[in-house]
Amino acid sequence: MTAEETLINVEKALEEIRPFLVSDGGNIKLISIEDAVVKVQLEGACMGCSVNQMTLKNGVEATIKKYAPQIDEVINVT
């Protein structure tokens, strides 16, 4: 898969996740994809949420891996 295809698939995954985050007053922004690591920024209510790491791993990372299986990890950058 090319870098461009990976980017498109990661964006598709984020579009699937975004409505759930927005409904809770948050959002997510793609910062970069470096090697097999996706860097995102949680925004709004997600920033101070006590379960944001669980959301990041169980929701965001799992969905991104469904679209782009070559991704190893998703991390939140501030």
DAKATA-V670399 format. One record per backbone hydrogen bond with DSSP energy under -0.5 kcal/mol. CO is the residue of the C=O (numbers start at 0). NH is the residue of the N-H. If there is no record, write none. Layout:
# DAKATA-V670399
CO,NH
CO,NH
This chain:
# DAKATA-V670399
1,5
2,6
3,7
4,8
5,9
6,10
7,11
8,12
9,13
10,14
11,15
12,16
13,17
14,18
16,19
16,20
17,21
18,22
19,23
20,23
20,25
21,24
24,44
26,42
28,40
31,38
32,34
33,36
35,71
35,72
36,33
36,38
37,39
37,74
38,30
38,31
39,76
40,28
42,26
42,45
43,46
43,47
44,48
45,48
48,51
50,54
51,55
52,56
53,57
53,58
54,58
54,59
55,60
56,61
58,62
59,63
60,64
61,65
62,66
63,67
67,70
72,37
74,39
